[in-house]
Amino acid sequence: MKPGEYLLLEPKPLPAFERGISKETRAFVLDRNGFTCQMCGAVAGEAHPYDPSRKTRLHIGHIVDKSMGGGDDPSNLKALCSICNEGARNLTHDRPSHQKLLIQVRRATGAGQLEVLKWLLAKYREQAAGMLNNQER
């Protein structure tokens, strides 16, 4: 053989690494997390807030890394964009408190606040209708 050539022992190459997370689990975690990065809030398919030249692509990351004993069950998984996943390196960031979220919404423009309301109503339509019905009684 010439330099740089090699002979495959098997016709089908083996994957570089074994995927331990099933398609069903990936779909469940992405849906549970609202197709949103759990570190920066970027939404899948939209321009990334930190790099508008890139569309947001989500990955599945471990809360407790496998190297530290974490598993592949959904309770130990979260959606991460490619930018946050590159920098994660076994770091776990706390979610913002409801007070911090409310402060951010209050600081937003009226149009931004309406977008938040639309998103919340779409996500929690049934619960919101139930709350309104209970208030009318």
SVG drawing of the C-alpha trace seen along z (x, -y; Angstrom):
<svg xmlns="http://www.w3.org/2000/svg" viewBox="-69 -50 73 57">
<polyline fill="none" stroke="black" stroke-width="0.4" points="0.0,0.0 1.0,-3.6 1.7,-6.0 -1.6,-7.5 -3.7,-4.5 -5.3,-2.0 -7.4,1.1 -10.8,1.3 -11.3,4.6 -15.1,4.1 -17.0,2.5 -19.1,0.3 -17.1,-2.1 -17.8,-2.2 -19.1,-5.4 -16.5,-7.6 -18.4,-7.3 -21.4,-5.4 -24.6,-7.4 -26.2,-6.5 -29.2,-8.8 -32.1,-7.5 -33.9,-9.6 -37.0,-9.4 -35.1,-10.7 -33.6,-13.5 -37.0,-14.5 -38.5,-14.4 -35.7,-16.7 -35.9,-19.2 -39.7,-19.4 -39.6,-19.7 -37.1,-22.5 -39.2,-24.3 -36.5,-23.9 -34.5,-26.6 -31.0,-26.6 -31.2,-26.2 -28.1,-28.4 -28.5,-31.4 -32.2,-31.1 -31.4,-30.9 -34.3,-29.3 -33.6,-26.5 -33.4,-27.7 -33.3,-31.4 -30.2,-33.7 -28.1,-33.1 -28.2,-36.1 -24.4,-36.1 -23.5,-35.4 -26.3,-36.5 -24.4,-35.2 -25.1,-31.6 -28.5,-29.9 -29.0,-28.3 -28.5,-24.5 -29.4,-22.6 -27.6,-19.7 -28.3,-17.5 -26.0,-18.1 -25.6,-16.4 -26.4,-18.3 -24.0,-16.0 -21.4,-15.0 -20.9,-11.3 -17.3,-11.7 -18.6,-12.7 -21.1,-9.8 -24.1,-11.3 -26.4,-9.2 -28.4,-9.5 -31.8,-9.6 -34.0,-12.7 -33.7,-14.1 -30.0,-14.6 -30.3,-16.1 -30.9,-19.6 -31.0,-21.3 -27.9,-23.4 -27.0,-25.5 -23.8,-24.7 -22.1,-27.9 -23.0,-27.1 -22.2,-23.4 -18.7,-24.3 -18.0,-26.3 -19.9,-24.1 -16.9,-21.9 -18.7,-20.4 -20.0,-23.7 -23.6,-23.9 -25.3,-27.3 -28.2,-28.0 -31.5,-29.0 -32.5,-32.6 -34.9,-33.2 -38.5,-34.3 -37.6,-37.8 -34.7,-38.2 -37.0,-37.1 -39.7,-39.5 -37.1,-42.3 -36.0,-41.5 -39.6,-41.4 -40.3,-44.8 -37.2,-46.3 -38.3,-45.1 -40.2,-47.3 -44.0,-47.1 -43.7,-45.1 -41.2,-42.7 -43.5,-42.3 -46.4,-41.4 -44.2,-38.8 -43.5,-37.2 -47.2,-37.2 -48.0,-35.6 -45.4,-32.9 -46.6,-32.2 -50.2,-32.0 -49.3,-29.6 -47.3,-27.4 -49.7,-27.5 -53.1,-28.0 -54.9,-25.3 -53.6,-26.4 -54.3,-30.1 -57.9,-29.3 -58.4,-27.3 -57.1,-30.2 -59.4,-32.6 -62.4,-30.3 -61.6,-30.0 -61.4,-33.8 -64.8,-34.2 -66.5,-32.0"/>
</svg>
